[in-house]
Every structure is written in C-alpha cells, then in structure tokens.
Amino acid sequence: MFNRFSALTALILTVLACSCNFNKKEKCIQLDNTVAAINDSLLRYGAEWGEELQVAINTLDFTGLQPVRVKMQEYIDRKIAYVKEMDNIGGSEQLLSKELEFLEVEKGIVANKLSFFERFSDSASMDQLSTAYADMQLSAVKEQDLLKEIHLLREQYAEKNGFPKFIE
C-alpha cells in the first residue's frame, strides 16, 4: 500500500513538473514572438514612411509624412510601455533590455530624423534633401546593429529555453 502511494505521488509530481516546464516554455515562446512582432511592425511602419518619402521627394509635397510618422511614434511609445511591463521569463532580462534600447533609438530616429523632412517645402533643393537623407541613414546604422544584437539574443534565448529558433 505504501509503495503504491509513493509511486502515485512520484507520478503526480513528475506530471506536475512536466506541465510547469511546458507552461514556462510556452511563455518563453510567447515572449520571443512578442519581440519579433514588435520589430516586424516597426519595419512595416518604416517601409510605409519610406514609400511616403519617395512620393514627397518626387512631388515636393511633404504633408503626407506627418500622419505616418505620428502613427509610428505612437506605436513606439505604446510598445516601450508594454515591454517595460513584461515579466522576465526564462532569463529574458538581456533580451528585453536590448529591445527597450532598440525602441528608444527608434523613438529618437522618428522624432528627430524622420520629422525633419516635414519641415521641407516645395522649394527644397536636392542637396538639402540628400543631406537630410544621409543623416537619417547614419542613424540607421545603430538601428541595424541593435537588431543584430536582438537576433543573437533571441537565438540564445530560444536555445536556453528549449524551443526552435526563429526563421527569418
């Protein structure tokens, strides 16, 4: 009788431990997917703004840039607050910290570099536009470096928590 009770207790504890690990793994996957979704959305916002910039440069009408930039800026602000509130799961501190750093850099680029184009009028010269574009591109170097670091941290996080690495 005592052996059956011990065996049953051990089985229950094993099942409980496995379900806890599965739950943790699922939460880790969800955290990783959240980071990926945030960054994918930022890329889409950037592409949308870039398309609008192309139109603006060709027509010298820069009024269409502000609505796209403002949407992007609001999105970044919401995601900064969201990431700050995320729980650390499975050793995600470095990943979340780097994601916040990335979002802060994005916020600066959007507020300072992208908004700069909204100041141009139909009398803007190609030299002025080229200088502003080159300045914006320099900021993108830091952005790309941070994205590479985030990708590496995501790979390490996946490996550490036993789930498949993301596919780009």
Steps between C-alpha positions, in 0.01 A plus 500: 500500500778742596693423177191571289448829680867594450489403135177693445642806677818484289293468181284799594807710583664402170189592300473827691866584435468421130188715466677790676795471262262487202320811628832682545610396152174631353545831682858526370380438145230763547754754628729433204209531258398829661847648447497379139153645436598839641804521275315371195235768550769766526648381172157531336456851640845590370419363156173695493682819598768431237236465230347829609844663498553388142172664400593814697838532331354448154218751553669731753184463710609390848158524668436124478797413719367622833199266535716192438772622734252582776346151476848351523593720794182407688563131431855526637380678814238229562755223447757659730240503778396143414854357499577675830205315655589158357593231751846346488451140393779251455783750525362760260656800680767568235258453212240735648766754593640499146148527356437808715828650385399433139158661552659807659737535202203463265314766694791740456529428129129553445481815712817664368598359161167410340320809626774716349360430152167651600667842515577502129286689254470488124810719478727235655813428300629154422815584699289572810301182453813292440666637813192422712476153347870427564460614861203267541697212348782550752247447778388181332847348557441497879153364438637210292770422758236478771281275286795264450554491876131429556508215247799348677331537840183341362701204371669458838168535680340232281791264556502561877126436528479206261286629218580530127687808385311749288515486123560825313 
